[in-house]
Amino acid sequence: MLLLLHSHCSMFLKHNLLMVLIKMHLFGNSL
């Protein structure tokens, strides 16, 4: 249960980081 929660959290964090990188990339291109 705890392991499943940990893997879900890490997956969410990776997805969040990916979204931030994409936003930064788009913002950098718009400048």
C-alpha positions as CSV (number, residue, x, y, z in Angstrom):
1,M,0.0,0.0,0.0
2,L,2.7,2.5,1.1
3,L,4.9,1.4,-1.9
4,L,2.0,2.0,-4.3
5,L,1.4,5.4,-2.8
6,H,5.1,6.2,-3.1
7,S,5.2,5.2,-6.8
8,H,2.1,7.2,-7.5
9,C,3.7,10.3,-5.8
10,S,6.9,9.9,-7.7
11,M,5.0,9.5,-10.9
12,F,3.0,12.6,-10.1
13,L,6.2,14.6,-9.3
14,K,7.8,13.5,-12.6
15,H,4.7,14.5,-14.5
16,N,4.6,17.9,-12.7
17,L,8.3,18.4,-13.5
18,L,7.7,17.5,-17.2
19,M,4.8,20.1,-17.3
20,V,7.1,22.8,-15.8
21,L,9.8,22.0,-18.3
22,I,7.3,22.2,-21.2
23,K,6.0,25.5,-19.9
24,M,9.5,26.9,-19.6
25,H,10.3,25.7,-23.1
26,L,7.2,27.4,-24.5
27,F,7.8,30.5,-22.6
28,G,11.4,30.6,-23.8
29,N,10.3,30.2,-27.4
30,S,7.7,33.0,-27.1
31,L,10.4,35.5,-26.0
